[in-house]
Amino acid sequence: MSDGVLQPAERLTLGALRYAVNDEAGTYLAIMRLFTAGISGFLSDQSADEITDRLREQGVELDRDTVDQRLSYLVEHGNLARSPRETEARSVREYLRNRSRYQLTPRGELVQRQVEELLTRSDGAREVSSEMLPGMLAGLSRLDRLCGQGLDRADPTDVATQASTLFAQFEVLVTSTRQFYSYLAQVLTRFDLGRDEFVLFKGALIDYLQRFVDEISRHLPQMADQLVALEPHVVPLCDRAASGGRLVALDGSQAQRAPGLDPDDWRSLHAWFLGSPGRRADADNVRRLATDALRALLTNLRRIAAGADRHQSRYGDLVRLAGWFDDAPDDRAHELWAAAFGLYGSRHLAFAAETEGDPVPSTRSWWDAPAAEVPVGLRLRGDRQAGGRAAARADYTAAKQARLAERAQQEARLRAAAAELAAHAGPLYDLRVSDEARSAFLDLYAAALTRAGRPLGPTDTARAQLRTSNTSLFLDVRREPGAAVRLRSPAGTLVLRDLAVELRTTEPAEEQVRRIEA
């Protein structure tokens, strides 16, 4: 897909979804279930007559020609394929009966599995599979031990088993977490919970969500340490797991492997627990969403407490009103509608119109007449009294000038701080600066760590840049055990340990190359 346009091959692949949404979707689903349920699958093939008989047993009456047309449609869109198996026929009739047999394709099995999952999926809550976290931590520890003992002596099958099991657990954790928070998001957008719903929501948050967040907080530091330790060994580990032999397709390409056996798969694992440059870890987002949920809980609690004597709930009121409409006869329903929403039949309104030129004659049809300029007071509040003089517009000139002057002062202080830091270009060890320069240095340091997105490795460099009208300043931060940087200012002393910090006034060579390539 490029420029928002599907390629022909992509359009053909997506055609496998059509049988589930066309007018005869019910019969197509019944046919596909015969290929995916029970003993049927990739290793079995069936003829149109067999499909017709099995459909009749399930109460679906279709003639043999219609079934053959449905099967041909599924073959055309890639869900089924004609079976290459040869059959022996002892008569012409038996040959005509069995000449066309069909079997399931991988694309058809994938589409049907997703369709069945969508049809059986409910909008209710699903528990988060937090029990996967201890298993994932144990799996990472085993892989770390294999790397420590030497991957060249490890059994490729054992390495592949450990990696595949780790990512299978990770997929279950991520899927269940995403579905739980999708359900939670539907509740977070509601601020009209009744008392009973509020009690259930409180139990889901306090008794369950907090327990899951505690599990994340308890395992996250250990998972992060294990992932950082394994990061240099990911490529050799995947190569060792692949040394046991690979399936090669007909076009010469290697077949797709299980999750976790390709170095690119490990990026998602790092992004979930450690984050990536410019993106916070998903585990941190889980804790942030828990905070948002508690805030929504408190908002509903304040509303319920404010109306404790009335027990009001907008959602409950609408449900009760819908019940009244359902039980009321037609004439009573019209009266209920008028009382609830204030929408009556048409009324003739008159007001003093300020028209320019000739007024519209009373004999002219409303259909052809121009729209009347209804006063704002009448349109919004039903007030026919003429309003007074409009108030004068507020003058914000002084406030704007004050804000612009404040902004100019901030920029001047930032330029002075950048110039002061530039005077100390080079490796930093022990220096004294002003409070403004110290604040600018802390902003640079925070920006560098944010861009790194995760704990610095032995060979990682966190970099940030500060540009003013007269200074370009670059900050490099690296890990260096035993090193220390001391920054003194009137506000206090900042000490950075086990880090090497360097200030530059020229852009690093690798950044120039990257910018030129971009």
Helices and strands as residue ranges (DSSP letters): H 8-14, G 15-20, H 25-36, E 45-47, H 48-57, H 64-76, E 80-82, H 92-98, E 101-104, H 106-120, H 132-149, G 151-153, H 156-188, H 195-202, I 203-209, H 210-230, G 231-233, H 234-241, G 242-244, H 265-273, H 282-306, H 314-327, H 330-341, H 376-381, H 397-422, E 426-427, E 430-432, H 435-452, E 461-467, E 472-489, E 492-504, H 509-517
